[in-house]
Amino acid sequence: MNVPHIRIEIDDIGKVPAVYIDGKLIKSLVRVHVDWNTADQDGVKLNSYNIEALGDNSTQQGYGQQAYSKL
């Protein structure tokens, strides 16, 4: 069974979402930002995500990716 690289579950917009990376629940979330767009009239789109959490010893961990494409 394939596990999605990133899965974000939002049950209530006022509560912390559940974020899984490679099937592992990320605890102590600080920030989750997803920006996804359809292509504009020129076929250009820019999509990105940024996830920040506190790791061991309260060190900040970050996961992110940005993709630019022109169709």
PyMOL Python script that loads the backbone (N, CA, C, O; Angstrom):
from pymol import cmd

cmd.read_pdbstr("""\
ATOM      1  N   MET A   1       0.839  -1.192   0.000  1.00  0.00           N
ATOM      2  CA  MET A   1       0.000   0.000   0.000  1.00  0.00           C
ATOM      3  C   MET A   1       0.877   1.247   0.000  1.00  0.00           C
ATOM      4  O   MET A   1       1.808   1.357   0.798  1.00  0.00           O
ATOM      5  N   ASN A   2       0.582   2.176  -0.886  1.00  0.00           N
ATOM      6  CA  ASN A   2       1.332   3.428  -0.948  1.00  0.00           C
ATOM      7  C   ASN A   2       0.855   4.383   0.129  1.00  0.00           C
ATOM      8  O   ASN A   2      -0.345   4.576   0.320  1.00  0.00           O
ATOM      9  N   VAL A   3       1.796   4.972   0.822  1.00  0.00           N
ATOM     10  CA  VAL A   3       1.499   5.980   1.836  1.00  0.00           C
ATOM     11  C   VAL A   3       1.793   7.335   1.220  1.00  0.00           C
ATOM     12  O   VAL A   3       2.877   7.528   0.669  1.00  0.00           O
ATOM     13  N   PRO A   4       0.852   8.291   1.294  1.00  0.00           N
ATOM     14  CA  PRO A   4       1.139   9.623   0.746  1.00  0.00           C
ATOM     15  C   PRO A   4       2.340  10.249   1.452  1.00  0.00           C
ATOM     16  O   PRO A   4       2.531  10.058   2.653  1.00  0.00           O
ATOM     17  N   HIS A   5       3.138  10.991   0.705  1.00  0.00           N
ATOM     18  CA  HIS A   5       4.289  11.665   1.325  1.00  0.00           C
ATOM     19  C   HIS A   5       3.804  12.625   2.413  1.00  0.00           C
ATOM     20  O   HIS A   5       4.349  12.643   3.516  1.00  0.00           O
ATOM     21  N   ILE A   6       2.781  13.418   2.100  1.00  0.00           N
ATOM     22  CA  ILE A   6       2.218  14.357   3.080  1.00  0.00           C
ATOM     23  C   ILE A   6       0.710  14.215   3.090  1.00  0.00           C
ATOM     24  O   ILE A   6       0.069  14.193   2.039  1.00  0.00           O
ATOM     25  N   ARG A   7       0.154  14.119   4.279  1.00  0.00           N
ATOM     26  CA  ARG A   7      -1.306  14.085   4.438  1.00  0.00           C
ATOM     27  C   ARG A   7      -1.667  15.074   5.539  1.00  0.00           C
ATOM     28  O   ARG A   7      -1.093  15.046   6.628  1.00  0.00           O
ATOM     29  N   ILE A   8      -2.622  15.946   5.243  1.00  0.00           N
ATOM     30  CA  ILE A   8      -3.082  16.949   6.202  1.00  0.00           C
ATOM     31  C   ILE A   8      -4.574  16.730   6.417  1.00  0.00           C
ATOM     32  O   ILE A   8      -5.355  16.721   5.465  1.00  0.00           O
ATOM     33  N   GLU A   9      -4.962  16.554   7.682  1.00  0.00           N
ATOM     34  CA  GLU A   9      -6.373  16.358   8.023  1.00  0.00           C
ATOM     35  C   GLU A   9      -6.848  17.543   8.855  1.00  0.00           C
ATOM     36  O   GLU A   9      -6.272  17.861   9.896  1.00  0.00           O
ATOM     37  N   ILE A  10      -7.902  18.185   8.381  1.00  0.00           N
ATOM     38  CA  ILE A  10      -8.492  19.322   9.100  1.00  0.00           C
ATOM     39  C   ILE A  10      -9.929  18.966   9.421  1.00  0.00           C
ATOM     40  O   ILE A  10     -10.778  18.915   8.530  1.00  0.00           O
ATOM     41  N   ASP A  11     -10.203  18.719  10.694  1.00  0.00           N
ATOM     42  CA  ASP A  11     -11.562  18.411  11.123  1.00  0.00           C
ATOM     43  C   ASP A  11     -12.293  19.651  11.617  1.00  0.00           C
ATOM     44  O   ASP A  11     -13.517  19.736  11.511  1.00  0.00           O
ATOM     45  N   ASP A  12     -11.559  20.599  12.149  1.00  0.00           N
ATOM     46  CA  ASP A  12     -12.136  21.829  12.695  1.00  0.00           C
ATOM     47  C   ASP A  12     -11.114  22.931  12.462  1.00  0.00           C
ATOM     48  O   ASP A  12      -9.987  22.829  12.947  1.00  0.00           O
ATOM     49  N   ILE A  13     -11.474  23.976  11.739  1.00  0.00           N
ATOM     50  CA  ILE A  13     -10.550  25.043  11.380  1.00  0.00           C
ATOM     51  C   ILE A  13      -9.974  25.745  12.610  1.00  0.00           C
ATOM     52  O   ILE A  13      -8.930  26.390  12.517  1.00  0.00           O
ATOM     53  N   GLY A  14     -10.643  25.627  13.763  1.00  0.00           N
ATOM     54  CA  GLY A  14     -10.157  26.251  14.990  1.00  0.00           C
ATOM     55  C   GLY A  14      -9.207  25.379  15.789  1.00  0.00           C
ATOM     56  O   GLY A  14      -8.729  25.797  16.843  1.00  0.00           O
ATOM     57  N   LYS A  15      -8.921  24.159  15.301  1.00  0.00           N
ATOM     58  CA  LYS A  15      -8.049  23.242  16.031  1.00  0.00           C
ATOM     59  C   LYS A  15      -6.814  22.907  15.198  1.00  0.00           C
ATOM     60  O   LYS A  15      -6.778  23.160  13.994  1.00  0.00           O
ATOM     61  N   VAL A  16      -5.821  22.343  15.843  1.00  0.00           N
ATOM     62  CA  VAL A  16      -4.571  21.976  15.166  1.00  0.00           C
ATOM     63  C   VAL A  16      -4.840  20.829  14.199  1.00  0.00           C
ATOM     64  O   VAL A  16      -5.431  19.824  14.595  1.00  0.00           O
ATOM     65  N   PRO A  17      -4.422  20.951  12.942  1.00  0.00           N
ATOM     66  CA  PRO A  17      -4.621  19.851  11.991  1.00  0.00           C
ATOM     67  C   PRO A  17      -3.673  18.689  12.302  1.00  0.00           C
ATOM     68  O   PRO A  17      -2.633  18.870  12.935  1.00  0.00           O
ATOM     69  N   ALA A  18      -4.049  17.510  11.849  1.00  0.00           N
ATOM     70  CA  ALA A  18      -3.162  16.348  11.940  1.00  0.00           C
ATOM     71  C   ALA A  18      -2.345  16.320  10.651  1.00  0.00           C
ATOM     72  O   ALA A  18      -2.906  16.298   9.556  1.00  0.00           O
ATOM     73  N   VAL A  19      -1.026  16.321  10.784  1.00  0.00           N
ATOM     74  CA  VAL A  19      -0.128  16.306   9.637  1.00  0.00           C
ATOM     75  C   VAL A  19       0.734  15.053   9.721  1.00  0.00           C
ATOM     76  O   VAL A  19       1.373  14.786  10.739  1.00  0.00           O
ATOM     77  N   TYR A  20       0.739  14.295   8.635  1.00  0.00           N
ATOM     78  CA  TYR A  20       1.533  13.068   8.546  1.00  0.00           C
ATOM     79  C   TYR A  20       2.546  13.236   7.422  1.00  0.00           C
ATOM     80  O   TYR A  20       2.189  13.671   6.327  1.00  0.00           O
ATOM     81  N   ILE A  21       3.798  12.898   7.679  1.00  0.00           N
ATOM     82  CA  ILE A  21       4.825  12.884   6.650  1.00  0.00           C
ATOM     83  C   ILE A  21       5.345  11.456   6.571  1.00  0.00           C
ATOM     84  O   ILE A  21       5.860  10.915   7.550  1.00  0.00           O
ATOM     85  N   ASP A  22       5.206  10.856   5.402  1.00  0.00           N
ATOM     86  CA  ASP A  22       5.568   9.454   5.176  1.00  0.00           C
ATOM     87  C   ASP A  22       4.915   8.533   6.206  1.00  0.00           C
ATOM     88  O   ASP A  22       5.535   7.583   6.683  1.00  0.00           O
ATOM     89  N   GLY A  23       3.655   8.825   6.543  1.00  0.00           N
ATOM     90  CA  GLY A  23       2.877   7.992   7.453  1.00  0.00           C
ATOM     91  C   GLY A  23       3.099   8.271   8.924  1.00  0.00           C
ATOM     92  O   GLY A  23       2.413   7.685   9.762  1.00  0.00           O
ATOM     93  N   LYS A  24       4.044   9.153   9.273  1.00  0.00           N
ATOM     94  CA  LYS A  24       4.349   9.449  10.671  1.00  0.00           C
ATOM     95  C   LYS A  24       3.682  10.756  11.089  1.00  0.00           C
ATOM     96  O   LYS A  24       3.854  11.786  10.436  1.00  0.00           O
ATOM     97  N   LEU A  25       2.909  10.707  12.195  1.00  0.00           N
ATOM     98  CA  LEU A  25       2.252  11.908  12.709  1.00  0.00           C
ATOM     99  C   LEU A  25       3.296  12.886  13.214  1.00  0.00           C
ATOM    100  O   LEU A  25       4.162  12.521  14.008  1.00  0.00           O
ATOM    101  N   ILE A  26       3.216  14.125  12.757  1.00  0.00           N
ATOM    102  CA  ILE A  26       4.122  15.181  13.197  1.00  0.00           C
ATOM    103  C   ILE A  26       3.500  15.863  14.405  1.00  0.00           C
ATOM    104  O   ILE A  26       2.389  16.387  14.330  1.00  0.00           O
ATOM    105  N   LYS A  27       4.222  15.852  15.516  1.00  0.00           N
ATOM    106  CA  LYS A  27       3.714  16.447  16.754  1.00  0.00           C
ATOM    107  C   LYS A  27       4.311  17.831  16.947  1.00  0.00           C
ATOM    108  O   LYS A  27       5.296  18.187  16.301  1.00  0.00           O
ATOM    109  N   SER A  28       3.724  18.592  17.817  1.00  0.00           N
ATOM    110  CA  SER A  28       4.194  19.941  18.163  1.00  0.00           C
ATOM    111  C   SER A  28       4.279  20.855  16.945  1.00  0.00           C
ATOM    112  O   SER A  28       5.299  21.507  16.717  1.00  0.00           O
ATOM    113  N   LEU A  29       3.201  20.898  16.166  1.00  0.00           N
ATOM    114  CA  LEU A  29       3.170  21.772  14.987  1.00  0.00           C
ATOM    115  C   LEU A  29       3.282  23.232  15.389  1.00  0.00           C
ATOM    116  O   LEU A  29       2.715  23.661  16.394  1.00  0.00           O
ATOM    117  N   VAL A  30       4.010  23.976  14.600  1.00  0.00           N
ATOM    118  CA  VAL A  30       4.137  25.421  14.780  1.00  0.00           C
ATOM    119  C   VAL A  30       3.399  26.137  13.658  1.00  0.00           C
ATOM    120  O   VAL A  30       2.691  27.115  13.896  1.00  0.00           O
ATOM    121  N   ARG A  31       3.572  25.638  12.415  1.00  0.00           N
ATOM    122  CA  ARG A  31       2.972  26.302  11.260  1.00  0.00           C
ATOM    123  C   ARG A  31       2.747  25.290  10.146  1.00  0.00           C
ATOM    124  O   ARG A  31       3.572  24.407   9.911  1.00  0.00           O
ATOM    125  N   VAL A  32       1.610  25.437   9.464  1.00  0.00           N
ATOM    126  CA  VAL A  32       1.320  24.665   8.254  1.00  0.00           C
ATOM    127  C   VAL A  32       0.824  25.655   7.214  1.00  0.00           C
ATOM    128  O   VAL A  32      -0.161  26.359   7.432  1.00  0.00           O
ATOM    129  N   HIS A  33       1.520  25.702   6.077  1.00  0.00           N
ATOM    130  CA  HIS A  33       1.124  26.612   5.005  1.00  0.00           C
ATOM    131  C   HIS A  33       1.130  25.841   3.685  1.00  0.00           C
ATOM    132  O   HIS A  33       2.141  25.250   3.305  1.00  0.00           O
ATOM    133  N   VAL A  34       0.005  25.855   3.000  1.00  0.00           N
ATOM    134  CA  VAL A  34      -0.103  25.219   1.685  1.00  0.00           C
ATOM    135  C   VAL A  34      -0.643  26.266   0.717  1.00  0.00           C
ATOM    136  O   VAL A  34      -1.657  26.910   0.985  1.00  0.00           O
ATOM    137  N   ASP A  35       0.041  26.427  -0.402  1.00  0.00           N
ATOM    138  CA  ASP A  35      -0.388  27.365  -1.431  1.00  0.00           C
ATOM    139  C   ASP A  35      -0.443  26.600  -2.745  1.00  0.00           C
ATOM    140  O   ASP A  35       0.598  26.256  -3.305  1.00  0.00           O
ATOM    141  N   TRP A  36      -1.627  26.333  -3.236  1.00  0.00           N
ATOM    142  CA  TRP A  36      -1.811  25.567  -4.467  1.00  0.00           C
ATOM    143  C   TRP A  36      -2.700  26.370  -5.402  1.00  0.00           C
ATOM    144  O   TRP A  36      -3.739  26.886  -4.991  1.00  0.00           O
ATOM    145  N   ASN A  37      -2.290  26.474  -6.660  1.00  0.00           N
ATOM    146  CA  ASN A  37      -3.008  27.282  -7.648  1.00  0.00           C
ATOM    147  C   ASN A  37      -3.176  26.522  -8.952  1.00  0.00           C
ATOM    148  O   ASN A  37      -2.334  25.701  -9.314  1.00  0.00           O
ATOM    149  N   THR A  38      -4.263  26.797  -9.652  1.00  0.00           N
ATOM    150  CA  THR A  38      -4.370  26.313 -11.029  1.00  0.00           C
ATOM    151  C   THR A  38      -3.534  27.244 -11.902  1.00  0.00           C
ATOM    152  O   THR A  38      -3.184  28.346 -11.479  1.00  0.00           O
ATOM    153  N   ALA A  39      -3.221  26.816 -13.088  1.00  0.00           N
ATOM    154  CA  ALA A  39      -2.403  27.624 -13.994  1.00  0.00           C
ATOM    155  C   ALA A  39      -3.154  28.889 -14.414  1.00  0.00           C
ATOM    156  O   ALA A  39      -4.376  28.877 -14.564  1.00  0.00           O
ATOM    157  N   ASP A  40      -2.413  29.969 -14.601  1.00  0.00           N
ATOM    158  CA  ASP A  40      -3.021  31.210 -15.088  1.00  0.00           C
ATOM    159  C   ASP A  40      -3.209  31.137 -16.602  1.00  0.00           C
ATOM    160  O   ASP A  40      -2.985  30.087 -17.204  1.00  0.00           O
ATOM    161  N   GLN A  41      -3.618  32.242 -17.221  1.00  0.00           N
ATOM    162  CA  GLN A  41      -3.917  32.247 -18.655  1.00  0.00           C
ATOM    163  C   GLN A  41      -2.688  31.943 -19.514  1.00  0.00           C
ATOM    164  O   GLN A  41      -2.824  31.559 -20.675  1.00  0.00           O
ATOM    165  N   ASP A  42      -1.489  32.113 -18.949  1.00  0.00           N
ATOM    166  CA  ASP A  42      -0.257  31.808 -19.681  1.00  0.00           C
ATOM    167  C   ASP A  42       0.262  30.401 -19.369  1.00  0.00           C
ATOM    168  O   ASP A  42       1.324  30.010 -19.853  1.00  0.00           O
ATOM    169  N   GLY A  43      -0.487  29.640 -18.561  1.00  0.00           N
ATOM    170  CA  GLY A  43      -0.075  28.285 -18.213  1.00  0.00           C
ATOM    171  C   GLY A  43       0.949  28.211 -17.092  1.00  0.00           C
ATOM    172  O   GLY A  43       1.571  27.168 -16.892  1.00  0.00           O
ATOM    173  N   VAL A  44       1.135  29.308 -16.354  1.00  0.00           N
ATOM    174  CA  VAL A  44       2.124  29.359 -15.278  1.00  0.00           C
ATOM    175  C   VAL A  44       1.441  29.111 -13.939  1.00  0.00           C
ATOM    176  O   VAL A  44       0.363  29.641 -13.670  1.00  0.00           O
ATOM    177  N   LYS A  45       2.084  28.297 -13.102  1.00  0.00           N
ATOM    178  CA  LYS A  45       1.571  28.126 -11.746  1.00  0.00           C
ATOM    179  C   LYS A  45       2.728  27.914 -10.788  1.00  0.00           C
ATOM    180  O   LYS A  45       3.774  27.388 -11.167  1.00  0.00           O
ATOM    181  N   LEU A  46       2.533  28.325  -9.552  1.00  0.00           N
ATOM    182  CA  LEU A  46       3.510  28.185  -8.490  1.00  0.00           C
ATOM    183  C   LEU A  46       2.796  27.574  -7.290  1.00  0.00           C
ATOM    184  O   LEU A  46       1.844  28.154  -6.768  1.00  0.00           O
ATOM    185  N   ASN A  47       3.249  26.417  -6.861  1.00  0.00           N
ATOM    186  CA  ASN A  47       2.650  25.727  -5.727  1.00  0.00           C
ATOM    187  C   ASN A  47       3.727  25.494  -4.678  1.00  0.00           C
ATOM    188  O   ASN A  47       4.894  25.298  -5.018  1.00  0.00           O
ATOM    189  N   SER A  48       3.341  25.515  -3.399  1.00  0.00           N
ATOM    190  CA  SER A  48       4.317  25.300  -2.344  1.00  0.00           C
ATOM    191  C   SER A  48       3.644  24.821  -1.069  1.00  0.00           C
ATOM    192  O   SER A  48       2.441  24.993  -0.869  1.00  0.00           O
ATOM    193  N   TYR A  49       4.459  24.213  -0.210  1.00  0.00           N
ATOM    194  CA  TYR A  49       4.013  23.915   1.145  1.00  0.00           C
ATOM    195  C   TYR A  49       5.186  24.126   2.086  1.00  0.00           C
ATOM    196  O   TYR A  49       6.347  23.993   1.699  1.00  0.00           O
ATOM    197  N   ASN A  50       4.858  24.459   3.333  1.00  0.00           N
ATOM    198  CA  ASN A  50       5.855  24.661   4.370  1.00  0.00           C
ATOM    199  C   ASN A  50       5.233  24.182   5.678  1.00  0.00           C
ATOM    200  O   ASN A  50       4.175  24.662   6.085  1.00  0.00           O
ATOM    201  N   ILE A  51       5.893  23.241   6.325  1.00  0.00           N
ATOM    202  CA  ILE A  51       5.415  22.693   7.589  1.00  0.00           C
ATOM    203  C   ILE A  51       6.539  22.865   8.603  1.00  0.00           C
ATOM    204  O   ILE A  51       7.674  22.465   8.347  1.00  0.00           O
ATOM    205  N   GLU A  52       6.227  23.457   9.750  1.00  0.00           N
ATOM    206  CA  GLU A  52       7.214  23.648  10.803  1.00  0.00           C
ATOM    207  C   GLU A  52       6.705  23.024  12.085  1.00  0.00           C
ATOM    208  O   GLU A  52       5.524  23.133  12.416  1.00  0.00           O
ATOM    209  N   ALA A  53       7.607  22.366  12.810  1.00  0.00           N
ATOM    210  CA  ALA A  53       7.254  21.713  14.067  1.00  0.00           C
ATOM    211  C   ALA A  53       8.432  21.798  15.023  1.00  0.00           C
ATOM    212  O   ALA A  53       9.558  22.081  14.614  1.00  0.00           O
ATOM    213  N   LEU A  54       8.162  21.552  16.300  1.00  0.00           N
ATOM    214  CA  LEU A  54       9.230  21.464  17.282  1.00  0.00           C
ATOM    215  C   LEU A  54       9.630  20.008  17.412  1.00  0.00           C
ATOM    216  O   LEU A  54       8.779  19.140  17.605  1.00  0.00           O
ATOM    217  N   GLY A  55      10.918  19.740  17.309  1.00  0.00           N
ATOM    218  CA  GLY A  55      11.425  18.384  17.417  1.00  0.00           C
ATOM    219  C   GLY A  55      11.999  18.128  18.796  1.00  0.00           C
ATOM    220  O   GLY A  55      11.626  18.781  19.771  1.00  0.00           O
ATOM    221  N   ASP A  56      12.911  17.167  18.867  1.00  0.00           N
ATOM    222  CA  ASP A  56      13.580  16.846  20.123  1.00  0.00           C
ATOM    223  C   ASP A  56      14.306  18.067  20.666  1.00  0.00           C
ATOM    224  O   ASP A  56      14.857  18.865  19.908  1.00  0.00           O
ATOM    225  N   ASN A  57      14.301  18.202  21.978  1.00  0.00           N
ATOM    226  CA  ASN A  57      14.973  19.330  22.649  1.00  0.00           C
ATOM    227  C   ASN A  57      14.474  20.682  22.163  1.00  0.00           C
ATOM    228  O   ASN A  57      15.213  21.666  22.191  1.00  0.00           O
ATOM    229  N   SER A  58      13.217  20.735  21.716  1.00  0.00           N
ATOM    230  CA  SER A  58      12.577  21.969  21.246  1.00  0.00           C
ATOM    231  C   SER A  58      13.301  22.611  20.062  1.00  0.00           C
ATOM    232  O   SER A  58      13.217  23.824  19.868  1.00  0.00           O
ATOM    233  N   THR A  59      14.008  21.809  19.273  1.00  0.00           N
ATOM    234  CA  THR A  59      14.625  22.335  18.058  1.00  0.00           C
ATOM    235  C   THR A  59      13.563  22.401  16.971  1.00  0.00           C
ATOM    236  O   THR A  59      12.699  21.529  16.884  1.00  0.00           O
ATOM    237  N   GLN A  60      13.630  23.418  16.160  1.00  0.00           N
ATOM    238  CA  GLN A  60      12.632  23.596  15.112  1.00  0.00           C
ATOM    239  C   GLN A  60      13.007  22.770  13.884  1.00  0.00           C
ATOM    240  O   GLN A  60      14.151  22.794  13.428  1.00  0.00           O
ATOM    241  N   GLN A  61      12.019  22.038  13.356  1.00  0.00           N
ATOM    242  CA  GLN A  61      12.199  21.240  12.154  1.00  0.00           C
ATOM    243  C   GLN A  61      11.311  21.814  11.069  1.00  0.00           C
ATOM    244  O   GLN A  61      10.216  22.305  11.346  1.00  0.00           O
ATOM    245  N   GLY A  62      11.775  21.753   9.852  1.00  0.00           N
ATOM    246  CA  GLY A  62      10.977  22.255   8.757  1.00  0.00           C
ATOM    247  C   GLY A  62      10.952  21.299   7.577  1.00  0.00           C
ATOM    248  O   GLY A  62      11.935  20.618   7.286  1.00  0.00           O
ATOM    249  N   TYR A  63       9.818  21.260   6.910  1.00  0.00           N
ATOM    250  CA  TYR A  63       9.618  20.464   5.708  1.00  0.00           C
ATOM    251  C   TYR A  63       8.982  21.387   4.691  1.00  0.00           C
ATOM    252  O   TYR A  63       8.071  22.141   5.031  1.00  0.00           O
ATOM    253  N   GLY A  64       9.435  21.345   3.463  1.00  0.00           N
ATOM    254  CA  GLY A  64       8.822  22.216   2.469  1.00  0.00           C
ATOM    255  C   GLY A  64       9.263  21.886   1.065  1.00  0.00           C
ATOM    256  O   GLY A  64      10.242  21.176   0.834  1.00  0.00           O
ATOM    257  N   GLN A  65       8.501  22.428   0.140  1.00  0.00           N
ATOM    258  CA  GLN A  65       8.799  22.237  -1.275  1.00  0.00           C
ATOM    259  C   GLN A  65       8.084  23.339  -2.048  1.00  0.00           C
ATOM    260  O   GLN A  65       7.014  23.805  -1.656  1.00  0.00           O
ATOM    261  N   GLN A  66       8.697  23.738  -3.148  1.00  0.00           N
ATOM    262  CA  GLN A  66       8.102  24.748  -4.020  1.00  0.00           C
ATOM    263  C   GLN A  66       8.270  24.258  -5.457  1.00  0.00           C
ATOM    264  O   GLN A  66       9.334  23.765  -5.832  1.00  0.00           O
ATOM    265  N   ALA A  67       7.223  24.398  -6.249  1.00  0.00           N
ATOM    266  CA  ALA A  67       7.284  23.960  -7.635  1.00  0.00           C
ATOM    267  C   ALA A  67       6.701  25.040  -8.547  1.00  0.00           C
ATOM    268  O   ALA A  67       5.586  25.518  -8.338  1.00  0.00           O
ATOM    269  N   TYR A  68       7.472  25.404  -9.546  1.00  0.00           N
ATOM    270  CA  TYR A  68       7.043  26.352 -10.568  1.00  0.00           C
ATOM    271  C   TYR A  68       6.908  25.566 -11.859  1.00  0.00           C
ATOM    272  O   TYR A  68       7.790  24.783 -12.212  1.00  0.00           O
ATOM    273  N   SER A  69       5.827  25.770 -12.549  1.00  0.00           N
ATOM    274  CA  SER A  69       5.687  25.079 -13.829  1.00  0.00           C
ATOM    275  C   SER A  69       4.973  25.969 -14.833  1.00  0.00           C
ATOM    276  O   SER A  69       4.188  26.847 -14.475  1.00  0.00           O
ATOM    277  N   LYS A  70       5.268  25.717 -16.089  1.00  0.00           N
ATOM    278  CA  LYS A  70       4.585  26.393 -17.183  1.00  0.00           C
ATOM    279  C   LYS A  70       4.090  25.297 -18.116  1.00  0.00           C
ATOM    280  O   LYS A  70       4.875  24.524 -18.664  1.00  0.00           O
ATOM    281  N   LEU A  71       2.795  25.248 -18.284  1.00  0.00           N
ATOM    282  CA  LEU A  71       2.188  24.212 -19.109  1.00  0.00           C
ATOM    283  C   LEU A  71       2.365  24.487 -20.579  1.00  0.00           C
ATOM    284  O   LEU A  71       1.909  23.705 -21.413  1.00  0.00           O
TER     285      LEU A  71
END
""", "prot")
cmd.dss("prot")
cmd.show_as("cartoon", "prot")
cmd.util.cbc("prot")
cmd.orient("prot")
